Structure formats: C-alpha cells, structure tokens
Amino acid sequence: MTNRAVLIDTHAHLEVVESISEVIDRAFRNGVETVIAVSSDLDSSRRTIEISNSFQAVYSAVGIHPHEASSFSESALAQLANFLGERKVRAIGETGLDYHYSHSDRESQIISFTSHIALSIQFDLPLIIHIREAFSDVLNILRRPDFSNARGVIHCFTGDYETAKGFIDLGFFISFSGIVTFKNAENVRDAATRIPLDRILIEPDSPYLTPVPFRGKLNEPAYVIHVAEKIAEIRETSYEKIAEITTINARELFKLDREPTSE
C-alpha cells in the first residue's frame, strides 16, 4: 500500500465491475481505505449489499436512480426499507432528479426522490443525490419544512459556486468527481476552490467520467487520487490536507467509525 495519506471513494458502481477483487486491491494499493458502493435500482441494491458484505473496505448505499424512477412503487419503497437493516448499508442512493434524459418522466422522478428523502429521515441515513439540469427543483424540494432534517451529499457536482452554496446552506456536502480534472469544467473547479473544505467529498464516479490523465479508459476507485490531487492543486494546498479533510468528512457523513443503530 502507498505511504500517502488515505482516501475514501464516496461513489462507485461496483456491481457493474467484472473483477471486483482486483479493482478493490488496486484501490487499496493506491491509498483508498474505503469505498462506498452505490446502487441504481432494486437489483443493483441487492448486488451492492452482497459486495459490501464480501469486502471489508466496502460499504453500500441502496436506492433507485432517477433514470429508473418509473419503476418506483410502494412495494419498491418497502424493499428499500428492508435493505436498510443490513449492517453495512450506510446511505440511501443514488436518488435525485435528471431532466437531461427522459428515461423516467419528471412526476415519477419527484415521487421517487421525495420518498427516498422521507426514508432517509426515518432511518437517519444520508442521501446520495444525483442532479442533472434540475438544481432548482432539487433545492426547492430539500427546502420543504418536512425535509429540514435531511442530510447527505450532492454527488458528482457539475454546478457553479452559487449553486453549491445553496446546498451547503442546507447542511449538505458537495462531492467532486473526475469532472474537476476536465479542461472545460472551469465552473466546477471554481466551486471546488471556494467552498469550505469541511463540506467537500471526493469520488471518481467509476466506471464513468474517468479523470485526467486516464481519459478514454475505464474508471475505477483507485483513480480518486487524481481528484484529490487536482483539488489540492487548484486550492494551492497539500495533497495530504485534502486527503485528510475529505476522509474525515466521509467518515462523519457515512458513520464509518461506528456501527449503525438499529430501528
């Protein structure tokens, strides 16, 4: 294992990986101490739980992605609630709103998203929120009085500083992915430079959005190191500081230093 400061990858889709043990081993050798494996539907939630139970360094999040929101139902919600009894489930997601594609209609997405939020409050688990071309609607939903106790992270952030500040004011973390290394992502880098360090998380969002210098290759948790390096560079601080603070933030949000309490 590398002697550099440890990292936590807060968002990986391990259920689509062929050689999970090799991917986890490479992540460990590159200083990644923990991976949060995230789900997109009920089947991937089951698989993600299996993976987290098989690897000590992996924890899981269960949920229904906005692309799959048309499959959401009261039965699906009940199944998600059952999953939350699993010891290594530490978050709900990914959920949210995506208006770029029309895989699920907006009404279905909002019903699914608000149900995930209510579930997260009931079980005191953080949300992992996906947003694409829907920042205003997500903010308005999270500002509802009945959702005032919601907490979590805006994953793979693609907005500007003012947008990030809206979520930070609600107590949410902002997670930066490989996008922060992309040439045309100036607004994302500006946000990563300006928001408080105690609100930042990092992820490569594998197997998608591979960071520079590995663009064109399949992404994996080990590459989160390049996200940390880029944030350290643009904030003119040390890699060790970014690693330390983002690791502390992730441990806090996902309660990684203690066993969850049962309902």
C-alpha positions in Angstrom: 0.0 0.0 0.0 1.1 3.5 -0.8 2.5 5.6 2.1 0.4 8.7 1.0 -2.5 9.8 3.2 -5.6 7.6 2.9 -8.6 8.5 0.8 -12.3 7.5 0.8 -14.1 7.0 -2.5 -17.6 8.0 -1.8 -19.2 6.9 -5.0 -18.5 3.8 -7.1 -20.8 1.5 -9.1 -19.0 -1.8 -8.3 -22.0 -4.0 -9.3 -21.0 -3.5 -13.0 -17.4 -4.4 -12.5 -16.1 -7.8 -13.7 -13.1 -8.3 -11.4 -14.1 -6.6 -8.2 -11.4 -8.1 -6.1 -8.7 -6.7 -8.5 -10.3 -3.3 -8.5 -10.5 -3.2 -4.7 -6.9 -4.4 -4.4 -5.7 -1.6 -6.8 -7.7 1.0 -4.8 -6.1 -0.2 -1.5 -2.6 -0.1 -3.0 -3.3 3.5 -4.1 -4.3 4.6 -0.7 -8.1 4.2 -0.8 -9.1 2.8 2.6 -12.9 2.7 2.0 -15.3 2.6 -1.0 -19.0 3.5 -0.8 -20.7 1.3 -3.4 -23.8 2.9 -4.8 -27.0 1.4 -6.3 -29.3 2.4 -9.1 -32.3 0.0 -8.7 -33.5 -2.9 -6.5 -31.4 -5.5 -8.3 -28.2 -3.5 -8.1 -29.1 -2.7 -4.4 -29.1 -6.4 -3.7 -25.8 -6.9 -5.5 -24.2 -3.9 -3.8 -25.1 -5.3 -0.4 -23.6 -8.6 -1.4 -20.4 -6.9 -2.5 -20.1 -4.8 0.7 -20.6 -8.0 2.8 -17.8 -9.6 0.9 -15.2 -6.9 1.2 -14.2 -5.3 4.5 -13.3 -2.0 2.9 -16.6 -1.6 1.1 -19.9 -0.1 2.4 -23.1 0.2 0.5 -25.9 2.6 -0.5 -29.3 1.4 -1.7 -31.7 3.3 -3.9 -33.4 3.9 -7.2 -31.7 6.3 -9.7 -33.9 8.9 -11.3 -33.4 7.1 -14.6 -35.2 4.2 -13.1 -37.9 6.2 -11.2 -40.7 4.9 -13.4 -40.1 1.5 -11.7 -40.6 3.1 -8.2 -43.6 1.9 -6.2 -44.8 1.5 -2.6 -43.6 -2.1 -2.9 -40.1 -0.9 -4.0 -40.0 1.5 -1.1 -40.8 -1.3 1.3 -38.0 -3.4 -0.2 -35.6 -0.5 0.2 -36.6 -0.1 3.8 -35.9 -3.8 4.3 -32.4 -3.3 2.9 -31.7 -0.7 5.4 -31.5 -3.3 8.1 -28.3 -4.6 6.6 -25.2 -3.8 8.7 -23.1 -2.2 6.0 -25.7 -0.1 4.4 -24.7 3.5 5.2 -26.6 5.6 2.8 -29.7 5.9 0.5 -29.0 6.4 -3.2 -28.4 7.3 -5.6 -31.6 9.2 -6.0 -32.4 12.7 -7.3 -33.6 14.3 -10.5 -32.3 14.1 -14.0 -34.0 16.3 -16.6 -31.4 15.8 -19.3 -32.7 12.4 -20.4 -36.3 11.2 -20.4 -35.8 7.7 -19.1 -38.4 8.4 -16.5 -41.0 11.3 -16.5 -40.5 14.2 -14.1 -43.5 13.3 -12.0 -42.2 9.8 -11.4 -38.8 11.2 -10.5 -40.2 13.6 -8.0 -42.3 11.0 -6.3 -39.3 8.6 -6.1 -37.0 11.3 -4.9 -39.3 12.7 -2.2 -40.0 9.1 -1.0 -36.2 8.5 -0.7 -35.8 11.7 1.3 -38.6 10.7 3.7 -37.0 7.2 4.1 -33.6 8.8 4.8 -35.0 10.9 7.6 -36.9 8.0 9.1 -33.7 5.9 9.2 -31.3 8.7 9.9 -29.2 7.8 6.8 -27.6 10.3 4.4 -28.8 10.8 0.9 -26.6 10.4 -2.2 -28.2 12.8 -4.7 -27.8 12.8 -8.5 -28.7 16.1 -10.3 -28.7 16.9 -13.9 -30.4 20.1 -15.2 -32.6 20.1 -12.1 -30.7 22.1 -9.5 -33.6 24.5 -8.8 -36.2 21.7 -8.3 -33.9 19.7 -6.0 -33.1 22.7 -3.9 -36.8 23.6 -3.6 -37.7 20.1 -2.5 -34.9 20.0 0.1 -36.1 23.3 1.4 -39.5 21.9 2.3 -40.1 22.2 6.1 -40.8 18.5 6.4 -37.4 17.7 4.9 -35.4 20.0 7.2 -33.6 17.1 8.8 -32.4 15.6 5.5 -28.7 15.3 5.1 -26.3 13.9 2.6 -24.2 14.7 -0.5 -24.7 16.2 -3.9 -22.6 13.6 -5.8 -20.6 14.3 -9.0 -21.2 18.1 -8.7 -21.5 19.9 -12.0 -22.8 23.3 -11.0 -21.2 26.6 -10.0 -20.3 28.0 -6.6 -23.6 29.8 -6.0 -25.5 26.6 -6.7 -23.1 24.7 -4.4 -23.7 27.3 -1.6 -27.4 26.7 -1.8 -26.9 23.0 -0.8 -24.2 23.8 1.7 -26.5 26.2 3.5 -28.9 23.2 3.9 -26.0 21.2 5.5 -25.2 19.1 2.5 -21.7 18.0 1.3 -20.5 18.6 -2.2 -18.7 15.7 -3.9 -16.3 16.3 -6.8 -15.6 13.6 -9.4 -13.2 13.2 -12.3 -15.0 16.1 -14.0 -12.9 18.5 -11.9 -9.9 17.5 -14.0 -11.7 18.1 -17.3 -10.5 21.0 -19.5 -13.9 22.6 -19.9 -15.0 22.3 -16.2 -13.9 25.8 -15.1 -17.2 26.4 -13.1 -16.7 23.1 -11.2 -13.1 24.0 -10.4 -14.1 27.4 -9.2 -16.7 25.8 -6.9 -14.1 23.3 -5.6 -11.7 26.3 -4.9 -14.3 28.4 -3.0 -16.5 26.1 -0.9 -15.4 25.3 2.7 -13.1 22.3 3.0 -15.3 20.7 5.7 -18.1 20.4 3.0 -16.0 18.6 0.3 -16.1 14.9 -0.6 -14.3 13.2 -3.5 -15.2 10.4 -5.9 -14.2 9.2 -9.3 -17.8 8.0 -10.1 -16.4 4.8 -11.6 -16.8 3.3 -14.0 -17.8 6.6 -15.7 -16.1 10.0 -16.0 -12.5 8.8 -15.9 -10.3 11.7 -14.7 -7.2 13.1 -16.5 -4.7 11.5 -17.2 -6.7 8.3 -17.9 -9.5 9.7 -20.1 -10.7 7.0 -22.5 -10.0 4.2 -20.1 -12.5 2.5 -17.7 -12.7 4.4 -14.4 -12.2 2.8 -11.0 -11.9 3.7 -7.3 -8.0 3.9 -7.4 -8.4 7.0 -9.7 -9.9 9.1 -6.9 -6.3 10.0 -6.1 -6.3 12.3 -9.2 -9.5 14.1 -8.0 -7.7 14.8 -4.7 -4.6 15.9 -6.5 -6.5 18.4 -8.7 -8.4 19.9 -5.8 -5.1 20.3 -3.9 -3.6 22.0 -6.9 -6.4 24.5 -7.5 -6.7 25.3 -3.8 -2.9 25.7 -3.6 -2.6 23.4 -0.6 -1.1 19.9 0.0 -2.5 16.6 -1.2 -2.2 15.4 2.4 -4.5 18.1 3.6 -7.2 17.4 1.0 -6.9 13.6 1.8 -7.2 14.2 5.5 -10.1 16.5 5.4 -12.2 14.6 2.8 -11.6 11.4 4.7 -12.8 13.0 7.9 -15.8 14.4 6.1 -16.7 11.0 4.6 -16.3 9.2 7.9 -18.6 11.7 9.5 -21.3 11.6 6.9 -21.4 7.8 6.5 -20.7 7.0 10.1 -17.8 4.8 9.2 -16.2 4.8 12.6 -19.1 3.1 14.4 -21.8 0.5 13.9 -25.2 1.9 12.9 -28.0 1.8 15.4 -31.0 -0.4 14.5 -34.5 0.9 14.1 
